[in-house]
């Protein structure tokens, strides 16, 4: 069964948690005790409706304030797909959480309050989805029940958002507009007769119809080696395989490949998944590969096709989302974790900060504070093999680790 990860983004009180709770309720994904707790709490608060936000806001502070602070992952399934929803906070203070939640997603929901329309935070939410190359974005115009399901209001918000779309640099995104009421359940899972002017799918119908080929970014095949398998048993005495996950494209038996960083060539001899052999390893499949020649390969090395080499450098420039309370400044050293590779890096230059509301850049920068996004150049103590993030989402991304605390302090996207 396909697994689809969806990131959500919305400003405070746009109804994001309520929307997710509604999806869980209408797909009968809530357990009986959870539903009973929601009913009891909603009644104690004097509501004449079920407060579905209680299904997702897990922290005490979230429930008390009615806001989302942490990134929560919600799981549910239909007959067609399994879903993971990354419920990310929308407030500017939690930009780093939003980047974290969206970084591994294939689709996104940007929620807009029909009474407020496109606001500054909407710009930020769309910027992050654009930065992270999310291919399928649904703009859910929520609380339509509070504007009398007005087609005019819906069209005005849609026109404002389309102006925002003109500022993006990632043109492969598909943007879909859906009018919804999370509280009432209109056009979330089930169609409503209150928006006769809208003929498109419901929110869930849209995601159910998504094809894998339309949401995963296709690139050149990359096979980072995670583990060298040497069973040394009677049956597999001389077996030497390389386990990992195929990213970006396909690898097949007979393909001529290069092992990096040694740049030794060989051909793929066999492809295994458990004890079964396959002719081709498809994108995103975890397999074990054997080669025709005995060459020296270890964890952190990478297999690529001979005519599809990545960039091999001891320096790169990247867009950084800074996530730590301690500032990033020129000259500081961090560990760059690029796939399974860890390399020591020094901040060579902070070129400029990027305003995620599409208001431009700030070139007068001494350092990066929490939630800042900037263009930064790093120098490394040894080469890595990378692609630009726009060409290869997996091989073009990395995280920064503080050498003193071992904490993850930033996420990067190579430009």
matplotlib code that plots the C-alpha trace (Angstrom):
import matplotlib.pyplot as plt

x = [0.0, 1.3, 2.2, 1.6, 3.1, 1.3, 2.6, 0.1, 0.6, -1.8, -1.8, -3.1, -6.9, -7.1, -8.5, -5.6, -6.0, -9.7, -9.3, -7.0, -9.4, -12.3, -10.4, -9.8, -13.4, -14.9, -12.6, -13.5, -9.8, -10.5, -10.5, -13.7, -12.0, -10.5, -13.9, -15.5, -12.8, -13.5, -17.2, -16.8, -14.3, -16.4, -19.5, -17.6, -16.5, -20.1, -19.7, -22.7, -20.2, -17.3, -13.9, -11.9, -8.7, -8.5, -7.6, -4.2, -3.1, -1.2, 0.8, -1.0, 0.1, -1.4, -4.8, -4.8, -3.9, -5.6, -2.5, -0.1, 3.5, 5.2, 5.3, 2.8, 2.6, -0.9, -1.4, -4.5, -5.4, -8.1, -8.7, -6.3, -3.5, -1.8, -1.3, 1.1, 0.0, 2.7, 0.7, 3.2, 2.8, 2.1, 3.4, 6.5, 8.3, 8.1, 9.3, 12.0, 9.3, 7.5, 10.6, 11.2, 7.6, 7.7, 11.2, 10.1, 6.6, 5.3, 2.2, 1.0, -2.1, -1.9, -4.9, -6.4, -9.2, -11.9, -12.6, -9.0, -7.8, -4.1, -2.0, 1.8, 1.9, 0.4, 3.4, 5.7, 3.9, 4.0, 7.7, 8.6, 6.7, 8.4, 11.8, 11.4, 10.1, 6.7, 5.1, 1.5, 0.0, -3.7, -4.8, -7.8, -9.9, -11.4, -14.4, -16.5, -19.5, -18.6, -18.8, -22.1, -20.2, -19.6, -18.2, -17.1, -15.0, -13.5, -12.6, -11.1, -8.8, -7.9, -6.9, -4.8, -3.0, -2.3, -0.5, 1.7, 2.3, 3.8, 6.7, 7.8, 10.9, 9.7, 7.3, 6.6, 4.2, 0.6, -1.7, -5.3, -7.9, -10.6, -13.3, -13.9, -15.4, -13.4, -15.9, -18.9, -17.1, -17.9, -15.6, -13.1, -13.9, -17.5, -18.9, -21.4, -24.4, -23.6, -21.0, -22.9, -20.5, -17.5, -17.2, -13.8, -12.8, -13.0, -9.7, -9.4, -10.6, -7.7, -5.1, -6.6, -6.3, -2.6, -0.2, 3.3, 4.9, 3.2, 4.4, 8.0, 10.7, 12.6, 16.4, 19.4, 19.8, 21.9, 22.7, 24.4, 25.8, 24.5, 26.0, 28.4, 26.9, 29.4, 27.4, 30.4, 28.1, 28.4, 25.8, 27.1, 30.8, 32.1, 29.0, 29.8, 26.8, 26.0, 22.8, 21.1, 18.1, 17.8, 17.0, 16.1, 15.8, 16.3, 19.3, 19.3, 21.5, 24.2, 24.3, 27.9, 28.5, 31.1, 31.9, 32.5, 34.8, 37.3, 35.8, 36.4, 34.1, 32.2, 28.8, 25.8, 25.8, 22.7, 20.0, 18.4, 15.5, 15.7, 16.3, 14.7, 16.5, 15.3, 16.3, 15.7, 15.7, 13.0, 13.3, 12.9, 13.4, 15.7, 17.9, 21.3, 23.5, 26.4, 29.0, 30.9, 34.3, 35.8, 36.2, 36.7, 33.4, 32.4, 29.5, 29.1, 30.3, 27.9, 27.2, 26.1, 25.9, 29.0, 27.4, 25.4, 28.1, 27.2, 29.4, 32.4, 33.7, 35.1, 32.9, 29.2, 26.6, 23.3, 20.1, 20.1, 17.1, 18.7, 17.1, 19.3, 19.2, 23.0, 23.8, 25.5, 28.4, 31.3, 34.2, 32.1, 32.5, 29.8, 29.4, 27.5, 25.6, 24.9, 23.0, 25.1, 28.2, 29.5, 32.0, 33.5, 32.6, 33.4, 31.1, 33.0, 30.5, 26.9, 25.8, 22.4, 19.2, 16.1, 12.8, 10.4, 7.4, 8.8, 9.8, 13.4, 16.8, 18.9, 22.6, 23.8, 24.1, 26.5, 24.9, 21.8, 19.3, 16.6, 14.2, 16.4, 16.7, 19.9, 22.3, 25.6, 28.9, 30.7, 34.2, 34.6, 37.6, 37.0, 34.8, 31.2, 29.3, 26.1, 23.5, 21.7, 18.5, 16.4, 17.7, 17.8, 15.8, 17.6, 21.2, 20.9, 19.9, 21.8, 21.6, 24.1, 25.2, 26.8, 30.2, 29.9, 26.3, 25.7, 22.4, 20.9, 21.0, 20.1, 18.8, 20.4, 19.4, 22.3, 22.0]
y = [0.0, 3.5, 5.7, 9.5, 12.0, 15.3, 18.4, 20.9, 24.7, 27.3, 30.3, 30.3, 29.7, 28.8, 25.4, 23.1, 20.7, 20.7, 19.8, 16.8, 15.7, 15.9, 13.7, 11.1, 11.2, 10.9, 8.1, 6.3, 6.4, 7.5, 4.9, 4.7, 5.9, 8.9, 9.8, 9.4, 11.8, 14.4, 14.2, 14.5, 17.5, 19.3, 19.0, 20.2, 23.3, 24.0, 23.4, 22.2, 20.5, 18.1, 19.9, 17.8, 19.7, 17.6, 14.6, 16.1, 18.8, 16.5, 18.9, 20.4, 23.8, 23.2, 22.2, 25.1, 27.7, 26.2, 26.3, 23.8, 24.0, 20.7, 18.6, 15.8, 12.8, 11.4, 8.0, 6.7, 4.5, 4.1, 1.2, 2.9, 4.5, 4.9, 8.4, 10.3, 13.8, 16.1, 18.6, 21.5, 24.8, 27.8, 30.6, 32.5, 31.3, 27.7, 28.1, 25.5, 23.0, 23.7, 23.0, 19.8, 18.5, 19.4, 18.2, 14.6, 15.2, 14.6, 16.8, 19.7, 21.5, 25.2, 26.4, 29.8, 31.3, 32.4, 35.5, 36.7, 35.6, 35.6, 37.0, 37.4, 33.9, 32.4, 33.8, 32.1, 28.8, 28.9, 29.9, 26.9, 24.5, 26.1, 25.9, 22.2, 21.4, 20.0, 18.9, 18.8, 21.6, 22.0, 25.4, 24.6, 27.7, 26.9, 28.2, 28.6, 28.2, 31.6, 33.4, 31.8, 29.5, 32.6, 31.8, 35.5, 35.2, 32.0, 33.4, 36.6, 34.5, 32.2, 35.3, 36.7, 33.4, 33.1, 36.5, 34.9, 31.9, 34.2, 34.8, 31.2, 29.7, 26.1, 25.8, 22.0, 22.5, 21.6, 23.9, 22.9, 25.1, 23.5, 25.3, 23.5, 23.7, 21.6, 22.1, 21.1, 18.5, 20.2, 19.0, 17.4, 13.7, 14.0, 16.4, 19.1, 20.5, 23.9, 24.8, 23.9, 26.3, 24.0, 20.9, 19.6, 16.8, 16.8, 17.1, 13.3, 12.5, 14.7, 12.8, 9.4, 10.1, 11.2, 8.9, 8.2, 9.4, 12.8, 13.5, 12.1, 14.3, 12.3, 12.6, 10.6, 7.3, 7.5, 4.5, 5.5, 2.4, 1.9, -1.5, -4.0, -7.5, -10.4, -13.4, -15.8, -18.8, -22.1, -21.1, -17.6, -18.0, -15.5, -13.2, -9.5, -7.2, -3.5, -2.6, 0.7, 2.6, 3.7, 7.4, 9.4, 6.7, 3.0, 0.7, -2.5, -5.6, -4.9, -1.1, 0.2, 2.0, 4.1, 3.7, 7.1, 8.4, 5.9, 6.3, 2.6, 1.2, -2.1, -3.5, -4.5, -8.3, -9.0, -7.1, -8.7, -7.9, -10.4, -13.7, -12.8, -11.6, -8.7, -7.3, -3.7, -1.8, 0.9, 4.3, 4.4, 0.6, -0.8, -3.5, -5.3, -4.9, -7.1, -6.1, -8.1, -6.9, -7.1, -3.4, -1.6, -0.1, 0.8, 2.6, 6.2, 5.4, 5.8, 3.9, 6.0, 5.3, 6.2, 8.9, 10.5, 11.7, 14.1, 17.1, 16.1, 19.1, 20.2, 23.3, 24.2, 26.9, 26.1, 27.6, 27.0, 26.9, 27.6, 25.8, 26.6, 29.3, 29.8, 31.8, 30.5, 32.8, 32.9, 30.7, 28.3, 24.6, 22.0, 18.4, 18.1, 14.9, 14.3, 11.0, 8.5, 10.6, 12.9, 15.6, 18.4, 21.8, 25.5, 28.4, 30.3, 33.0, 34.1, 35.8, 37.0, 36.2, 35.4, 36.9, 33.9, 36.3, 37.1, 40.6, 40.2, 39.5, 41.1, 41.3, 43.0, 39.8, 39.0, 35.7, 33.6, 33.3, 30.7, 30.4, 32.4, 31.2, 32.2, 31.5, 30.2, 28.8, 25.9, 24.6, 20.9, 18.8, 16.2, 16.1, 14.9, 13.8, 15.9, 17.2, 20.5, 20.2, 21.4, 18.4, 15.8, 16.3, 13.5, 14.0, 17.8, 18.0, 17.7, 18.5, 20.5, 19.0, 21.0, 19.5, 20.2, 19.2, 16.7, 18.5, 19.0, 22.8, 23.4, 21.9, 22.7, 22.6, 22.8, 25.4]
z = [0.0, -0.9, 2.0, 1.6, 4.0, 4.2, 5.9, 7.2, 7.6, 8.9, 11.2, 14.7, 14.8, 11.2, 12.3, 11.3, 14.2, 13.8, 10.1, 11.0, 13.7, 11.3, 8.8, 11.5, 12.6, 9.2, 8.2, 11.4, 12.5, 16.1, 18.8, 20.9, 24.0, 22.2, 20.7, 24.1, 25.6, 22.9, 23.5, 27.2, 27.0, 24.4, 26.6, 29.7, 27.7, 26.8, 23.1, 21.1, 18.7, 18.9, 19.3, 16.9, 17.7, 20.9, 18.7, 17.7, 20.2, 22.5, 24.7, 27.8, 26.6, 23.2, 24.7, 27.1, 24.5, 21.5, 19.4, 18.0, 19.3, 18.5, 15.3, 15.8, 13.4, 12.9, 11.2, 9.5, 6.5, 3.9, 1.6, -1.0, 1.0, 4.4, 5.5, 7.8, 8.6, 10.0, 12.1, 12.2, 14.1, 12.0, 14.2, 13.1, 16.3, 15.2, 11.6, 12.3, 13.3, 10.0, 8.0, 10.0, 9.4, 5.7, 4.9, 4.3, 2.9, -0.6, -0.3, 1.8, 3.0, 3.5, 5.5, 5.1, 7.3, 4.8, 7.0, 7.0, 3.5, 2.5, 5.4, 6.0, 7.6, 4.4, 2.5, 4.9, 4.7, 0.9, 0.9, 3.0, 0.7, -2.3, -0.6, 0.2, -3.3, -2.2, -5.5, -4.5, -2.4, -1.4, -0.4, 1.9, 2.4, 5.7, 7.8, 4.7, 7.1, 8.7, 5.3, 4.3, 1.8, -0.4, -3.9, -4.1, -1.0, -2.2, -5.6, -4.0, -1.8, -4.7, -6.8, -3.9, -3.5, -7.3, -7.0, -4.4, -6.7, -9.3, -6.9, -6.5, -8.2, -8.2, -11.1, -10.9, -8.0, -8.6, -6.5, -5.8, -4.1, -2.0, 0.0, 3.3, 6.8, 9.1, 11.9, 9.8, 7.7, 4.4, 1.5, 3.9, 3.5, 2.2, -0.4, 0.7, -1.1, 0.5, -2.2, -5.4, -7.3, -6.4, -8.6, -7.6, -5.2, -1.4, 0.4, 1.0, -2.6, -3.9, -1.9, -2.7, -6.4, -6.2, -8.2, -6.8, -10.0, -9.6, -6.1, -5.8, -7.3, -9.9, -10.2, -11.2, -9.2, -6.1, -3.8, -0.5, 1.1, 4.6, 5.4, 3.9, 4.2, 4.8, 6.2, 6.2, 6.4, 4.7, 2.1, 1.6, 2.4, -0.2, -0.4, -0.3, -0.7, -0.2, 1.5, 1.1, -0.4, -4.0, -4.4, -7.4, -10.1, -10.9, -10.9, -12.9, -13.2, -15.8, -15.1, -15.1, -11.9, -10.1, -6.4, -4.7, -3.5, -4.9, -8.4, -9.1, -11.8, -11.9, -13.0, -10.9, -10.7, -8.6, -6.7, -3.7, -1.5, 1.4, -0.3, -3.6, -6.7, -8.9, -12.2, -11.3, -8.0, -8.2, -6.7, -2.9, -2.6, 0.1, -1.5, -1.4, -4.4, -5.5, -8.0, -10.6, -9.3, -5.8, -5.0, -1.7, -0.6, 3.0, 4.8, 3.6, 0.0, -2.9, -6.1, -9.1, -12.9, -14.8, -16.9, -14.1, -11.6, -8.8, -7.8, -5.7, -3.8, -0.4, -0.5, -1.2, -0.8, 0.7, 2.0, 5.8, 8.2, 11.6, 14.5, 17.5, 20.2, 19.8, 16.7, 13.6, 12.8, 10.3, 11.3, 13.5, 12.9, 12.6, 11.5, 8.2, 8.0, 4.3, 4.1, 6.1, 5.7, 8.4, 7.5, 9.6, 8.1, 8.8, 8.0, 5.3, 4.5, 5.3, 2.1, 3.1, 5.1, 3.1, 4.3, 4.0, 3.4, -0.1, 0.9, -0.3, 1.4, 4.1, 3.2, 6.4, 8.5, 11.4, 12.4, 12.2, 15.1, 15.6, 12.7, 10.4, 6.8, 4.9, 2.1, 3.6, 2.1, 4.0, 3.6, 4.4, 5.6, 2.9, -0.3, -0.3, -3.4, -3.7, -6.2, -6.1, -4.0, -6.9, -8.9, -6.2, -3.0, -1.0, -2.2, -2.1, 1.6, 4.9, 8.6, 10.8, 14.1, 16.9, 17.7, 21.4, 22.2, 19.4, 18.8, 15.4, 14.9, 11.3, 8.0, 4.7, 1.0, -1.4, -4.2]

ax = plt.figure().add_subplot(projection="3d")
ax.plot(x, y, z, "-o")
ax.set_aspect("equal")
plt.show()
